[in-house]
Amino acid sequence: MPTVTSTLPLAVQLYTLRNLPDPLDTVLGQVAAAGYRGVETVGDHGMTAEALRDLLAKHNLQAVSAHVGLPKLEGDFDGVAAFNRTIGNLTLVIPALPQDMRPTDAEGWRQIGRRLEELAQRAFNAGLHLLYHNHAWEMEPMEGKTALDWLLEAAPHLGWEPDLAWIVRGAADPLPLLERYTGRCARIHVKDLAPAGQGEAEKGFADVGYGTLDWATLLPAAKAAGGEWFIVEHDWPQDAIRTIQRSHDFLQGLLATQ
């Protein structure tokens, strides 16, 4: 049966599929068969830029963004930029700060923000966009704001890739955050959380639409905040292909009605 690709801006974070034993060629074929148009890469996947570019083209997939660790980005910015231009991607995302770099006070987060602002300006000058992806720890309140607020206020050229499930797991409300940073949220991570006490084998995560997040409210808010691509992710899926298929089908049905 031929692949039917959605016309909606749905992508998969390839981290979701990291434990599959198949080669990337096979994995990308499964992503395309599930109906996705794009992927968010993780580093270089052990390939040259030309090989990855050709593999994406083979499966009619677009690289919509790339997760690149801060040490790699600071140590080899030009190499990262060249690699991503070759595969057709102009959006770089810092996926997380190394644990030993995570501040414990507002000034520390401001300092991280200023550090990322330099990278964001460098990316901007190179025709690229730099975003920051949150987890739960950036939701910690300190001195009247969240850690994320202190970081983003110190880095006006830095975009934000909201991970909606991690925001909720961090005991914060995504809606005011999305509104506050409207225009800086071109990529949105959509993942879901299982009800309390469930989904323990998947560390409390769930397929999108099969958990507790209110997607009928969140998706319009994410679009209004500037979301251009909705990127499905599940950190610990038991059946990764089933997860991306069910998540795609749920989102396609919901987005098609909005």
C-alpha positions as CSV (number, residue, x, y, z in Angstrom):
1,M,0.0,0.0,0.0
2,P,1.5,3.4,-0.9
3,T,2.4,5.8,1.9
4,V,-0.2,8.5,2.5
5,T,1.5,11.6,3.9
6,S,-0.4,14.1,6.0
7,T,-0.6,17.6,4.7
8,L,-0.4,18.8,8.3
9,P,2.9,19.9,9.9
10,L,3.6,16.7,11.9
11,A,7.1,15.5,12.6
12,V,8.7,12.8,14.8
13,Q,11.6,13.4,17.2
14,L,13.9,10.5,16.2
15,Y,14.9,10.0,19.9
16,T,11.5,8.3,20.2
17,L,12.8,5.5,17.9
18,R,16.3,5.2,19.2
19,N,15.9,1.7,20.6
20,L,14.7,0.1,17.4
21,P,17.2,-2.4,16.1
22,D,16.6,-1.5,12.4
23,P,18.9,0.7,10.3
24,L,17.9,4.4,9.9
25,D,16.8,3.7,6.4
26,T,14.1,1.3,7.7
27,V,13.2,3.6,10.5
28,L,12.6,6.5,8.3
29,G,10.5,4.4,6.0
30,Q,8.3,3.5,9.0
31,V,8.0,7.2,9.9
32,A,6.9,8.1,6.4
33,A,4.5,5.1,6.3
34,A,2.9,6.5,9.5
35,G,2.1,9.7,7.6
36,Y,4.6,12.1,8.9
37,R,6.2,14.9,6.8
38,G,9.2,15.6,8.9
39,V,11.7,14.5,11.5
40,E,13.7,16.2,14.2
41,T,17.2,14.7,14.2
42,V,19.6,14.0,17.1
43,G,23.1,15.0,16.2
44,D,24.3,13.4,13.0
45,H,23.0,9.8,13.5
46,G,26.4,8.5,12.7
47,M,26.2,9.6,9.0
48,T,27.7,12.1,6.7
49,A,25.4,15.1,5.9
50,E,25.2,14.0,2.3
51,A,24.1,10.4,3.3
52,L,21.5,11.7,5.7
53,R,20.2,14.2,3.1
54,D,19.8,11.5,0.5
55,L,18.1,9.1,3.0
56,L,15.6,11.8,4.0
57,A,14.9,12.6,0.3
58,K,14.4,8.9,-0.4
59,H,11.5,8.8,2.1
60,N,10.2,12.3,1.3
61,L,10.9,13.5,4.8
62,Q,12.0,17.0,5.8
63,A,14.5,17.7,8.6
64,V,12.5,20.4,10.4
65,S,15.0,20.8,13.3
66,A,17.9,19.2,15.0
67,H,18.8,18.6,18.7
68,V,22.4,19.5,19.2
69,G,24.1,19.4,22.7
70,L,25.5,22.7,24.0
71,P,29.1,21.4,24.2
72,K,29.0,20.3,20.5
73,L,27.4,23.6,19.4
74,E,29.9,25.7,21.3
75,G,32.8,23.5,20.2
76,D,32.0,23.1,16.5
77,F,29.4,25.7,15.6
78,D,30.6,26.0,12.0
79,G,30.6,22.2,11.5
80,V,27.1,21.9,13.0
81,A,25.8,24.7,10.8
82,A,27.3,23.2,7.6
83,F,25.9,19.7,8.4
84,N,22.4,21.0,8.9
85,R,22.4,23.3,5.9
86,T,23.4,20.3,3.8
87,I,20.4,18.2,5.1
88,G,18.1,21.2,4.5
89,N,17.6,22.2,8.2
90,L,18.0,25.7,9.5
91,T,16.6,25.2,13.1
92,L,18.9,24.1,15.9
93,V,17.7,23.1,19.3
94,I,19.6,22.8,22.6
95,P,17.9,19.7,24.0
96,A,19.0,20.0,27.7
97,L,21.7,21.5,29.8
98,P,24.2,19.0,31.2
99,Q,23.3,18.4,34.8
100,D,26.4,20.0,36.2
101,M,25.5,23.2,34.3
102,R,22.0,23.6,35.6
103,P,21.8,26.7,37.9
104,T,20.0,26.8,41.2
105,D,19.2,30.5,41.4
106,A,17.8,33.3,39.1
107,E,21.2,34.8,38.5
108,G,22.6,31.5,37.4
109,W,19.8,31.1,34.8
110,R,20.4,34.7,33.6
111,Q,24.0,33.9,33.1
112,I,23.1,30.8,31.1
113,G,20.7,33.0,29.1
114,R,23.4,35.4,28.2
115,R,25.7,32.6,27.2
116,L,22.9,31.2,24.9
117,E,22.2,34.6,23.6
118,E,25.7,34.8,22.1
119,L,25.0,31.5,20.3
120,A,21.6,32.6,19.2
121,Q,23.0,35.8,17.7
122,R,25.7,33.8,15.9
123,A,23.0,31.4,14.5
124,F,20.9,34.4,13.4
125,N,23.9,36.0,11.6
126,A,24.4,32.6,9.9
127,G,20.8,32.4,8.7
128,L,19.9,29.8,11.3
129,H,17.5,29.7,14.3
130,L,18.5,28.5,17.8
131,L,15.9,27.3,20.2
132,Y,16.0,25.9,23.7
133,H,14.0,22.8,24.7
134,N,12.7,22.6,28.3
135,H,12.3,19.8,30.8
136,A,10.6,19.9,34.1
137,W,13.5,21.6,36.0
138,E,13.1,24.9,34.1
139,M,9.6,25.2,35.7
140,E,11.0,25.7,39.2
141,P,9.9,29.0,40.6
142,M,12.6,31.3,41.9
143,E,12.4,35.0,42.8
144,G,8.9,35.4,41.4
145,K,9.5,33.7,38.0
146,T,10.3,30.3,36.6
147,A,13.9,29.4,35.7
148,L,12.8,29.4,32.1
149,D,11.6,33.0,32.4
150,W,15.0,34.1,33.7
151,L,16.8,32.3,30.8
152,L,14.6,33.5,28.0
153,E,14.5,37.1,29.2
154,A,18.3,37.2,29.1
155,A,18.3,35.8,25.6
156,P,16.0,37.8,23.3
157,H,17.3,36.1,20.1
158,L,16.8,32.6,21.5
159,G,13.7,30.7,20.6
160,W,11.9,28.2,22.7
161,E,10.8,24.7,21.8
162,P,8.1,24.0,24.4
163,D,7.8,20.4,25.6
164,L,4.2,20.5,26.8
165,A,4.4,17.3,28.9
166,W,7.5,18.3,30.7
167,I,5.9,21.7,31.5
168,V,3.0,19.9,33.1
169,R,5.2,17.5,34.9
170,G,7.1,20.5,36.3
171,A,3.8,21.6,37.9
172,A,3.4,24.6,35.5
173,D,0.6,25.7,33.2
174,P,1.6,25.7,29.5
175,L,-1.0,28.2,28.5
176,P,0.4,31.4,30.1
177,L,3.9,30.4,29.1
178,L,2.8,29.9,25.4
179,E,1.1,33.3,25.5
180,R,4.1,35.0,27.1
181,Y,6.5,33.7,24.5
182,T,4.3,34.0,21.4
183,G,6.5,34.4,18.3
184,R,9.4,32.4,19.8
185,C,7.9,28.9,19.6
186,A,8.3,27.8,16.0
187,R,8.7,24.1,17.1
188,I,6.4,22.4,19.6
189,H,7.1,19.1,21.3
190,V,3.8,17.2,21.7
191,K,3.9,14.3,24.2
192,D,1.5,13.1,26.8
193,L,1.4,12.0,30.4
194,A,-0.3,8.9,31.7
195,P,-2.7,9.2,34.6
196,A,-1.1,9.1,38.0
197,G,-0.1,5.6,38.9
198,Q,-0.3,4.3,35.3
199,G,2.2,3.9,32.5
200,E,5.0,2.9,34.9
201,A,6.7,0.8,32.2
202,E,6.9,4.0,30.1
203,K,8.0,6.1,33.0
204,G,4.7,8.0,33.2
205,F,4.5,9.0,29.5
206,A,1.7,8.1,27.1
207,D,1.0,8.2,23.4
208,V,-0.3,11.6,22.3
209,G,-4.1,11.7,22.9
210,Y,-4.1,8.7,25.2
211,G,-3.0,10.6,28.3
212,T,-4.1,13.5,30.5
213,L,-3.1,16.6,28.5
214,D,-6.0,18.7,27.1
215,W,-5.0,18.8,23.5
216,A,-8.2,20.5,22.3
217,T,-7.0,23.5,24.3
218,L,-3.2,23.2,24.0
219,L,-2.9,22.8,20.2
220,P,-4.7,26.0,19.4
221,A,-2.6,27.8,22.0
222,A,0.5,26.3,20.5
223,K,-0.5,27.4,17.0
224,A,-1.3,30.9,18.3
225,A,2.2,31.1,19.9
226,G,3.8,30.6,16.5
227,G,4.0,26.8,16.3
228,E,5.0,25.8,12.7
229,W,5.8,22.1,13.3
230,F,4.3,19.8,15.9
231,I,6.9,17.2,16.9
232,V,5.8,14.0,18.4
233,E,8.0,12.5,21.1
234,H,7.8,9.8,23.7
235,D,10.8,9.3,25.9
236,W,10.3,5.6,26.8
237,P,7.8,3.9,24.4
238,Q,7.2,0.2,24.8
239,D,6.3,0.0,21.1
240,A,7.7,3.0,19.3
241,I,6.1,2.4,15.9
242,R,2.7,1.9,17.5
243,T,3.3,5.1,19.5
244,I,4.1,7.3,16.5
245,Q,1.2,5.9,14.5
246,R,-1.4,6.4,17.3
247,S,0.0,9.8,18.1
248,H,-0.1,10.8,14.4
249,D,-3.6,9.6,13.9
250,F,-4.9,11.4,16.9
251,L,-3.2,14.7,16.0
252,Q,-4.2,14.5,12.4
253,G,-7.8,14.1,13.4
254,L,-7.7,17.0,15.9
255,L,-5.7,19.4,13.8
256,A,-7.9,18.8,10.8
257,T,-10.9,20.2,12.7
258,Q,-9.1,23.4,13.8
